[in-house]
């Protein structure tokens, strides 16, 4: 069977995150015969190579390539992987990130159905505090057969997350990632996008970016000024590219606004620097490069803040420019309302800077009884170009948990029937207004204020709905359960709500069926099992069981299984440590139980307490 997509994963010292990455590929809701995952190891010095090799021995779609010498960047591993790939499409995945188990298969099926050259889907950035959209402006609607020029900010996201592309376009045009400390993605994707004609865009979740505190990368080790020097060279390369002028101008606009004004000057790093002249020299050099190629820097600046920055820079008023940047970076804004539109202006006056209209500033008006029904009402303060697309309820600090709801919009107000909130789960939520295709705004709890003597302390507070409970419940607990769960750590089983009388200890991987939730005397949730025993509802110790993609696994405990394809026996359910021994076709094992990984992958537990795969491709139940 021809591969639909090849997933290329550069690998270098990612042992702490690699298992989650690989498990996301194993659990993709797609036939493994349709995909291949090519891991290209750049001479890892930790256990990364050993981890992926173990999985490759068990799963035929996982392949490993070892480079002879370390190259120092993901460029060569990606190039090698693309050349070795056999899929119609390519997607690039970093070894510390992961693909969406349900969203990616649906997205790649749509791209393939459209025979698209290029595909864009939703990606999400995970930090220790929140989950947010990563470049939503390239996945804001579901559409087929788009041109690059149809997507205004297509060059604002020129990294791998959320993208697939035809391999033949890369090969036929001899495109490669160049070996660079930083910025290789910009050159590659700028050239690639200039070669595509048929783009599929989707709102489906595809890619999850790992930006947890403990995950450091080479990019973070590159200084802001060093990036400026590198981006200067990239700008010249784009100017020299043989690509359509309209796309070149879009790419250069990205470089000027994002890489030079937003990420070089509009930073605390610039404000703290004792060498600001060097930052200005970079801007001067970039302007000269543009002029030499017949461009004017000002033509690429549309953001009103950056227009003022450029104006002050050209006036050689460096003190005013530094003050202006400081005011913007530190958020010294005043807000006021005029003719139904909210404007923001700076506390300090600048002749060249005019108040900026805020496209959408939604304010909660409370619950209102209208025509016999209860509505939550939102006043929409908007500019003249506002167009509402949708309204959704989203979990606080986690945009992946979102639900679109019905609403009415009339006379500058959004009306939401209260039964719409029954679609929401157990988490605390915000209301999000989606407008003008790519714009979003969370509803505010109050109107803006610009009192001459006093500052409103909580002006920027967003509306937040908290589930009613016996007591206020911390987000770290489950407060609603609709199916099985898995113990992710060793937990105890109790007879009482106060957890004073322990019955037993459950091992990690145990699958449990809660039937209800009860609360201790201090309001802490407890999960109640069928026999009346209780366990913790803390998300650090239990997680929801994923019932998808279990058809390929044995899920009912057998008495005995027969090995039908070579696999291995392990002493941990994660399969990441050295195996105990290799199992050959024809071997038989007595089974005592089934436990699960944190990603809901079943493992068979032998009578000796060891672990073997439950995948039906490798083992078969011996019927008595």
N, C-alpha and C positions, 0 to 999 in steps of 0.2 A: 504493500500500500504506500502510495506517495505521501510524503510528509507535508502537512499543511503549513506548519510553522516550526522553525528552529529557534530555540531559546539559547542565546549565547551568554555565558556567565564568566567574566574574567575572575580569577581567583588568586588572592594573595592575603594570607594571614587573617582569615575571617572565621576562625573556629568557634567563636562565641555566638555567631549569628547564622552560621552556615546550615545547621540542621533545620531551622525554621524556614530558610529559603528553599532547601531541597524538599521538605515536607509539603510546602505549598505547591510544588510541581507535581509531586506524587499524587496529591489529593485533588488536582484539577479535575473538574467534571467533564472530562474529555477522554476519548479512546487514546491510550498511550501509543497506539500504532500510528496515530496521526501527527505525533509530535516527536521532537528530539530535544534534549537538553545537553548542550555541549559546554562542559566546564574546562576552561583553559587555565591551567595552573602556572603562575609566574614565579616558580621556585619558592613556594611557601616554606617558611621555617617553623611553623607551628603544625598542628595536626590536621589542617584543612584538607590536604591531599588525601590523607588516610580516611578521613570521614567520607569524602565524596566517592572514593574508590569502593568503600563498603556498600554504598547505595548502588553504585554502578554494577556491582556483582549481582545485585538482587533485581535491579530494574533495567531491562534491555534498552529503554529509551534514553537512559542516562549514559553519556559518553565522557571520557576524560582524556584531555591532551596535556602532556607535560612539556613545557618549554625547557630548553637546555640551559639557558642563562636568564637571570632576572632582567627584565626590561625597564622596570621602574614606573610604569604607568599602564592603564588599561588599554591603551591604543593597540599594541601588538597582539595581546590576547584576543581582542575583539576582531581584528583583521584575520587572524588565524582561524577563529571560530566561524566567521562568515564564509571564508574560502572552503572550509571543510563541511559546511552545512549542506543539507539536501532538501530543505524545506522551500516551499514556494515563498513563504514570508519569513522575515527575520524580526525578532524582538530582542532587545538587549536588557539584561537584568544584572544588577550589581549583587554580589554574593551576600551582602548584609540586608538586602531588601527582599520583597516577596511579591508574588503575583496573586491576584484575587481568584479564589478557587472557583467561584461561580461566574463572576463578571468576565474574566479573561476568555474562557471558552465561548461564551455568547458573543463577545466582541469579535474574536477572530473568525467565528462562523459568519458574522455579518460582513466583515471585510472581504472574506473569501467569496461570499455570495455576490457582492458588488464587483468582484474582480478589481478592487481598488489598488492603486499604486502605493497608497500611504494611508495609515489609519491613526486616528487620535481618539483616545478614551480617557476617562477620569483617573487621576492619580491622587494619592493622599499622603500628607506628610505627618509622621508620627513622632511626637516629642514626649518627654516625660510628663508634660502638663496637658497636652491636647492633641487632637487629630484634626487637621485642617486640609482644605483643598490645596493641591500642588498644581498651579497653573490651570485654574478652571477656565481661563479665557481661550483655551484650545479644546475644550470638551463641554461647551455650554448648551449644545442641542444635539438631537439625533437627525443626521442628514447624510445623504449620499451624493456622490458625483460633484463634489465641491472642487474649486480651483484654489491654489495657494493664495491668490489675491482676494478670494472671498473671505479669508480669515484674517482680520485686521492685525491681530497680534501673533500670528503664527511663528514669527521669529523671536518672540519673547520667551519661548520655551524651547530651547534647542539642546536639551539633554535627553537621555533614553527614556525616562519615565513616561508611560502612557502612549507609546508609539510602536507601530509595526510598519514594515515596509517590504516591498518586493525585493528579493535577493537579486534578481536579474538586473534591476536598475543599477545596483551597486556594482555588480560584476561588469556589465556592459559599458559603464562609464568609468570603470577603473577607479572607483572612489575608495579611499582608505582613511582611517584615522591616523593623523600624524602624531609622532612621538613628541608630546609637549608636557610640561609640568602642570599646565592649566589651560583650558580653553579649546581642547581638541574637538569637543562636541560641537562648538559653534561653527567651526570650519566644515566639519563633516555634514552636519544637518543643513547648513546653508546651501551647500552644493547639492545635497540630495533633494531638498525641497524644490530647488530650481529645476529638477529633472522630472518631477511628478506632475500629472495632469488630472488624476482622479482620486480624490480624498474622501474617505468615509469618516465622519465625526460621530461620536457616541457619548452619551452620559453614563454609560455602564462603568462600574468600577473595574479598573484593570490592574493598577500598580500601586504598591505601598512602599513609601520611601522611609527608611530608618534614619531618623535624626535624634535618636535617644542620646542622652548625655554621655553615656559610656562608649558611644561609637564615634571614633575620631577618623578623619580621612585626610588624604593628601591635600585636598582643596583647602581644608581648614588650616593647613600648615603654610599656605602661601599668603604673604602679607597683602594688604590692600594696595599698596604702592607697586609691589611686584606684579600684581594682577593688572594694574594700570599699564605697566610697560608691555606686558604680554598682549593685552587688548589693543594697544596701539598698533602692534604688528598685525593682529587679526583684522583691524580696520583697513589697513593698507591692502591686505590680501583680498578682502571683500571688494574693495574698489577696483582691483585688478581682475576680478573674476569675470569670465565670459558667460554672464547670465542675464536674463531680461532686466531692463532698467527698472521696471516697477518693483520687481522683487529685490533688486540690489538696494533701492531706496528704502524699502521696508526693513531690510536687514541692517542697513546703516542707521536708520532711526532707532532700532533696538540698541545698537552699540552706543550711540550718543546718549540717549535718555537713560538706559538701564545701567550700562557698564561705566560710563564716565560721570554723568551727573548724579544718578542715584547711588551707585556703589563706590564711587571714588570721592566725590565732593560732599555729597549729602550723607555724611557719616560722622559719628563721634570720633572715629580714628583720625579723620582730617582735622577736626576741631582741636584734638589733643596734640596734634603733631607740632614739633618744633621746626619742621622742614616743609612748611606749607608751599614755599616757592617751588619745590619739586613737583607737587601736585599740579600747580598752575602750569608748570613746564609741560607736563603730559597733555593738558588740555590744549596748550599752544601748538604742540607738535601734531596733535590729532587734527586741529583746525588747518594746519599747513598741508597735511596729507589730503584732506578733503578738497582744499582749494586747488592743489596740484592735479586733481582728477576732475575738476570742473564742478565741484559741489560747494555748497555753502553750509556751514554747520547749523545756522539758524533755521534752514529749511527742514531739518530733521527734529526740531524741538516743538512739541505741541503742548506738553504739560505746562500749566501756567506758572507753577513754582520754578520750574527749570528755565522758563523764558526770562523770569526776573533774575535768576542766578546768572544767566548768560549776559543779560543787559548790564548788570553790575560789573561783571568780569570785563566786558568790552569797554566800559567807562573807566577801567583801571581803578575803580573804587574798592580796593581789596578789604578795607576795614568794614565798609557797608556790606560787602558780600559775605564776609565772615560772620557779621552780626545777623544777617538775614538767615544764613544756613543754621546758625545756632538757634535762632528763634523757631525755625521750622523743625529741626531735629528734636528739640526739647518740647515741642508741642505748645508753644505759647500763643494759643489761638483764642480769639473771641468769636462767639457765635451770636447771630441775630436773625430775626425773621423780617422779611419784607415781601409783601404781596403774596403770601403763601409759600415762599421759598426761603430755606435756611441758607445763610451765607456765613463763610468763615473768613476772618481777617486776622492779622497779627496785632499783638499788643503794641508793638513799635511801628511807627509809620514809615513807609517807603514810597516815594513818589511813583516809582515804576510798578508798584504792586497794587492791584485792584482786588476787592473782595471776590472770593470764589463761590459760585453757587454750588450747593450740595444737591446732587441729582435726586436723592431720595433720603428723607429723614422721617421715618415712621414713628409715631408717638401713640402709646396706648391710652385709650379713652375709657377703659373699664368695661364692665358687663352691663349691657343695656337690654331692657325688656321691650321688644318691638313686635307688634302684631301677634302677640301671644307666644312669642319664642324668645329665649335668651341668646344674645349675641355678644361675643367679644368684639369690640370696635377699635379700629386703629385709624388715626388721622394721618393722612399722607401729605406731608409737606414736600413738594417736588419742584423741579425746574420745568421749563417749557418743553423739554424733549423727553419727558418721562413716559414710559410705556410699561405697564405691569405685565409680567409673564406668568408668574405662579406664586403660590404661598406654600411654605412647608414648615412643619414642626421638626426641630432638630435637637438632638440631645446636646446638653451643655458641654462644650469643649470636645465634641465628637461628631463631625459632619457626616461620617459614614452611617450614623444612625439617624435617618431622616425619613419623613413621611409627608408626601404632598397631600394637601387638604383642599376641600371645596371652599370657595369664598365668593362673595359678591363685592363688586367695586363700583361705587357711585358717589358723586358729589365729594370727591377727594377723600373718601373713607372706605376702608376694607371692613366687611362684615363677615364674621366667622360664627356659624352655629356651634353651640357648645358641644353637640354630639360629635363634632369633628375630632374632639380631643380624646374620644374613646379609642381612636386608632393608635394612640401613643402607648408605649410600654411603661415600664416602671421608673424610668429615669427622669431627672429634672430636664426641662426643655426651654428653648427659646422659640420665638416665631421669627421666621426669616422671609423677607420680601425679595423676590427675584424680579429684576427689571432690565430693560434695554439689552436683552440677550445675556450679557456677561456680568451685569451688576447685581450685587446682593447687599441687603442691609438688615441687621437685626433690629427689632422694634425696641425703641427707647422707653424708659419708664416715665420720663418727664420731658417738657419742652426745654429748649436751650435758653440760657439766661446770660445777660451781659450787664449786670448791675455795676454802676460806676464805683460803688464803695465796697461791695461784697461779691465774693465768688461763690457760686452755688456748689456746695461740697460734692454732691452726687449727680452732677449734671450728665455725666456720661454713662450712668448705669443702664444696662440693658434689661428688658423685661425678662423675668425668669419665673417659670411655673414649677413649683415643687410639689411632688405627689403628697397627698394627705395621708398620714400614717398616725399610729398611736403616739409616736414622737418623731421628731425630725430624724431621718435616716441618712446615714453617711453614704455617699455614692459607692463606697467600696463593697457594699452588700447587695446581694440579689434581694429584691422586694417583690418579684413576680417570677414565677416559674411556669413554663408551658411545655416542658418535656424533660428528658433525662439530663443528668449532669455527670461530670467526671471529676474525681478527686485528683488534683494536680500535685498535691503533696500528701504526706502521711497525716491523717486526721483521726480523731476519736469519735466514737459513737456513744451517745448519752441517752439516759432515761428521762432526764428532766430539762426544762427550759433554761435553768440557771447554770447548766453544765457542771454540776457538783458530783453526779453519779455516772462515771464512765462505764460502758459495757464492754467495748472492744476497740481495737485499732484497725483502721482501714488503710491499705497500702495505696500509694499513688497509682492511678490508672483504673481504680475501681469505678464501675458504672453504677449509678444509683438512680432511683425513680422517686423523687419527692412528690408528695400528693398535696401539700399545703405549706404555708408559711405561718409561723406563730412568733410571738415576741416575748423576750425575757422581761423581767420587771423594769429594766432600764431602757427598754425599747429596742434592743438588739434583735434582728431577725434570726430565726432558726429554721432550717429546712426539716420538715416532718416526713419521714419515710412511711411506707405502707404498714409496717409492723408497729408504728407509734414511736420508734426511736428517733433521735434528733441528731443533726450534724450542723456544722457552721454554714452560714450563707455568705461568708467572706470570699470575695472574688480572688483573693490571693491563694485560696486553698481549693476552690471548686470552680469549674467552668462549664458552660453549656455544651451539651453533646451535639455534634454536627451529624445529622442523620443522612446527609447527602453522600452519594458516591460510595455506598456500602455494598453494592451488588457484587463487587469483585472479591469480597472478603467473606470468610466464615464468621458468622456472628452468633451462632448458637453453640454452646460448649459441647464438643464431641468427646467421646470416650477415647478415640484413637484416630490418628491421621497417618497418611502415607505420603512421603515426599515424592513428587512427580517431576520436580526440576531442582537442580542443585541449589541449595541455599545454606544458611548458617544458623548456628545456635548461639544465643547471646545470654549474658547474665544480667542485662539491663533492658528495659522495654524501649529505650531510645535507639538501640542498635548502633551506638556511636563508639563504644569501646571495642577492644579486640574480641573477636568471637571465640567461643569456647572450642568449637570444632566445626568442620564443614559437614553438611548433610548431603548425601547423594540420593539420586532417584532410587526408590525402592525401600529406603529406610522408613521405619515406623516409629511413632512416638505416642506415648500415652499422655493424655491431656487432662489437666485438673480444672482449668479455668480459662477465661478470656479477660484480659485487661486492655486498656486503651492508652495511646499516647495523648498528650495535651491537645493534639490536633484531631482527636477522635479516630485515629487509625488503630484497628484491632491487632492485638498480639495474642498468640496462644501460649498458655503457661503449662509447661510440662510437669509431670509428676515429681521431677527433681527440682522444680522451682526455676527452671530456665525459660527462655523466651524464643519463639520462632514465629516467622511471619504467618499471618492468617490469610494471605493472598491465595485465591483459588488457582492461580497460575502455577503455584509452587507446591501446594499441599492439597490433598483430597481427603475427605472424611471416609473412614472405614466403617461401613455400616455393619452393625452386629446382626 
